[in-house]
């Protein structure tokens, strides 16, 4: 799950807040989007989603390949020094292969996942 790797500090903060609120008898849950095989930042997954949602915001002339190393190999440096430390162009993945059609499929999958989350956690 990309969220447990890339955003581990954010993930822990949200989990901690959720646990605290639940301990106070508040009905709170958190959902993190998950894309099997998705890349971490500005690669195929995110760019495809943006092409489907708001294509005018995508600078197609800047689509490029970035650092394609597995996230677990660059995670420590990414967390401590940021994206620029592991990717000179800011891309983690390959945005050149992004399409709006792929983004529409990803969006549909994420919506379905969120709906299932609501049905399971929010009663």
Secondary structure as a PSIPRED ss2 file (coil, helix, strand):
# PSIPRED VFORMAT (PSIPRED V4.0)

   1 X C   1.000  0.000  0.000
   2 X H   0.000  1.000  0.000
   3 X H   0.000  1.000  0.000
   4 X H   0.000  1.000  0.000
   5 X H   0.000  1.000  0.000
   6 X H   0.000  1.000  0.000
   7 X C   1.000  0.000  0.000
   8 X H   0.000  1.000  0.000
   9 X H   0.000  1.000  0.000
  10 X H   0.000  1.000  0.000
  11 X H   0.000  1.000  0.000
  12 X H   0.000  1.000  0.000
  13 X H   0.000  1.000  0.000
  14 X H   0.000  1.000  0.000
  15 X H   0.000  1.000  0.000
  16 X H   0.000  1.000  0.000
  17 X H   0.000  1.000  0.000
  18 X H   0.000  1.000  0.000
  19 X H   0.000  1.000  0.000
  20 X H   0.000  1.000  0.000
  21 X H   0.000  1.000  0.000
  22 X H   0.000  1.000  0.000
  23 X H   0.000  1.000  0.000
  24 X C   1.000  0.000  0.000
  25 X C   1.000  0.000  0.000
  26 X C   1.000  0.000  0.000
  27 X C   1.000  0.000  0.000
  28 X C   1.000  0.000  0.000
  29 X C   1.000  0.000  0.000
  30 X C   1.000  0.000  0.000
  31 X C   1.000  0.000  0.000
  32 X C   1.000  0.000  0.000
  33 X C   1.000  0.000  0.000
  34 X C   1.000  0.000  0.000
  35 X C   1.000  0.000  0.000
  36 X C   1.000  0.000  0.000
  37 X C   1.000  0.000  0.000
  38 X C   1.000  0.000  0.000
  39 X C   1.000  0.000  0.000
  40 X C   1.000  0.000  0.000
  41 X E   0.000  0.000  1.000
  42 X C   1.000  0.000  0.000
  43 X C   1.000  0.000  0.000
  44 X H   0.000  1.000  0.000
  45 X H   0.000  1.000  0.000
  46 X H   0.000  1.000  0.000
  47 X H   0.000  1.000  0.000
  48 X H   0.000  1.000  0.000
  49 X H   0.000  1.000  0.000
  50 X H   0.000  1.000  0.000
  51 X H   0.000  1.000  0.000
  52 X H   0.000  1.000  0.000
  53 X H   0.000  1.000  0.000
  54 X C   1.000  0.000  0.000
  55 X H   0.000  1.000  0.000
  56 X H   0.000  1.000  0.000
  57 X H   0.000  1.000  0.000
  58 X C   1.000  0.000  0.000
  59 X C   1.000  0.000  0.000
  60 X H   0.000  1.000  0.000
  61 X H   0.000  1.000  0.000
  62 X H   0.000  1.000  0.000
  63 X C   1.000  0.000  0.000
  64 X C   1.000  0.000  0.000
  65 X E   0.000  0.000  1.000
  66 X C   1.000  0.000  0.000
  67 X E   0.000  0.000  1.000
  68 X C   1.000  0.000  0.000
  69 X C   1.000  0.000  0.000
  70 X C   1.000  0.000  0.000
  71 X H   0.000  1.000  0.000
  72 X H   0.000  1.000  0.000
  73 X H   0.000  1.000  0.000
  74 X H   0.000  1.000  0.000
  75 X H   0.000  1.000  0.000
  76 X H   0.000  1.000  0.000
  77 X H   0.000  1.000  0.000
  78 X H   0.000  1.000  0.000
  79 X H   0.000  1.000  0.000
  80 X H   0.000  1.000  0.000
  81 X H   0.000  1.000  0.000
  82 X C   1.000  0.000  0.000
  83 X H   0.000  1.000  0.000
  84 X H   0.000  1.000  0.000
  85 X H   0.000  1.000  0.000
  86 X H   0.000  1.000  0.000
  87 X C   1.000  0.000  0.000
  88 X C   1.000  0.000  0.000
  89 X C   1.000  0.000  0.000
  90 X C   1.000  0.000  0.000
  91 X C   1.000  0.000  0.000
  92 X E   0.000  0.000  1.000
  93 X C   1.000  0.000  0.000
  94 X E   0.000  0.000  1.000
  95 X H   0.000  1.000  0.000
  96 X H   0.000  1.000  0.000
  97 X H   0.000  1.000  0.000
  98 X C   1.000  0.000  0.000
  99 X C   1.000  0.000  0.000
 100 X H   0.000  1.000  0.000
 101 X H   0.000  1.000  0.000
 102 X H   0.000  1.000  0.000
 103 X H   0.000  1.000  0.000
 104 X H   0.000  1.000  0.000
 105 X H   0.000  1.000  0.000
 106 X H   0.000  1.000  0.000
 107 X H   0.000  1.000  0.000
 108 X H   0.000  1.000  0.000
 109 X H   0.000  1.000  0.000
 110 X H   0.000  1.000  0.000
 111 X H   0.000  1.000  0.000
 112 X H   0.000  1.000  0.000
 113 X H   0.000  1.000  0.000
 114 X H   0.000  1.000  0.000
 115 X H   0.000  1.000  0.000
 116 X H   0.000  1.000  0.000
 117 X H   0.000  1.000  0.000
 118 X H   0.000  1.000  0.000
 119 X H   0.000  1.000  0.000
 120 X H   0.000  1.000  0.000
 121 X H   0.000  1.000  0.000
 122 X C   1.000  0.000  0.000
 123 X C   1.000  0.000  0.000
